[in-house]
Amino acid sequence: MNTFKEKYLRKLIALPQDHGSWVFILMPLFIGFFAGKSFSTATFYLIMAALAAFFIRQPVTVAVKAYAGRRPRTDLPASRFWILIYGSIALVMLIGLTLRGFTNILYLAIPGIAIFAWHLYLVSNRDERKQAGLEIVASGALALAAPAALWVSDGSYNAQGWTLWLLVWFQSAASIIHAYMRLNHRAQAEIPARAEKIQLGKRALMYTSFNLVLSLILGIVGLLPRFIFIPFLLQFGETLWWAFNPNIKAKPTSVGFRQLAISTLFTILFIIFWEL
C-alpha cells in the first residue's frame, strides 16, 4: 500500500518544474511593493494569493494531462490534493484582501484565468510546447501582480500601476524571446555565419531595442524616471552579446539560470532607478 508521502507529497506535481518562470511572478511583486514603499498585512495576503495561483498551475496541468491520457491516472490523487491546498490558500487570501477593501484586485485575476484556460486547452490537445505567443500573453497576466502590489502597498488605486505593468510585461516578453533565441542556437550544427546570426537574433534584438528606446525617450520627456532605461540597457546588452556570440552547446538549464540572474539584476536596477 502506498504511503501518504508516496501518494500525495510528490514534488513533480506539487511544484512548478519550469524553474525559470518563477521570476515572472516574483519580479512584478517586488517592483510593485518597492514602488509603493510600504508593507502591511495585506501585503502578505497578496504575496500568498499570487504564489498560490502560480503554484496551482502545476497540479492542474498534470490533472489535465492525466485526463487526456498523457500521464497515468495515478497522478490524479496528488493533483487533486495540491489543487485543494493551493486553491484554499488563494481563496482565503483573496477574502482577506476583499475585507480590507482591495476588491479591484479581483478584477486582475480575470485575464489570468482566461489565459490559463487557453493553456489547458492546448495541453489537452498536446499543443502547448513552443508557444511563444502564449508565453508572452501569459507573462502579461503575471505582470498584473505589479499594479496589484502597488495598490496594496499604497493602500488605494494608483494609475501609475498600469505603467509598471507595461514595463514589466515588455521586459518579460523580451526575456522570453531572448530565451527562444538562445535555445535556437542549440539547434545549429556549427557557429552560424554573421548573416544567419542576425536572422536568428533579429526578433530578440527588436524586442530589447524597442524597450530600451521607449524607456529612454519617455525618461527624457519626463513621463518615466530619467534613468529607468538603465535596466533595459542591461537586457539589450545581454541579447546583443549572445546574438553575435551564440553558444551552440549551452544546456537549457544554464540558459535558464543565466536568464534568472539577468532578470534578478534587472529587478534590482529597476527598483533603484525608479526612485531616482
Protein Blocks (a to p, Z undefined) as FASTA:
>chain_A
ZZfklmmmcfklmpcfblmlmmmmmmmmmmmmmmnopacfklmmmmmmmmmmmmmmmmmm
mmmmmmnopacfklmmmmmmmmmmmmmmmmmmmmmmmmnopamlmmmmmmmmmmmmmmmm
mmmnopagoplklmmmmmmmmmmmmmmmmmmmnopacfklmmmmmmmmmmmmmmmmmmmm
mmmmmmpmbdcdfklmmmmmmmmmmmmmmmmmmmmmmmmnopacfklmmmmmmmmmmmmm
mmmmccfkbcfklmmmmmmmmmmmmmmmmmmmmmZZ
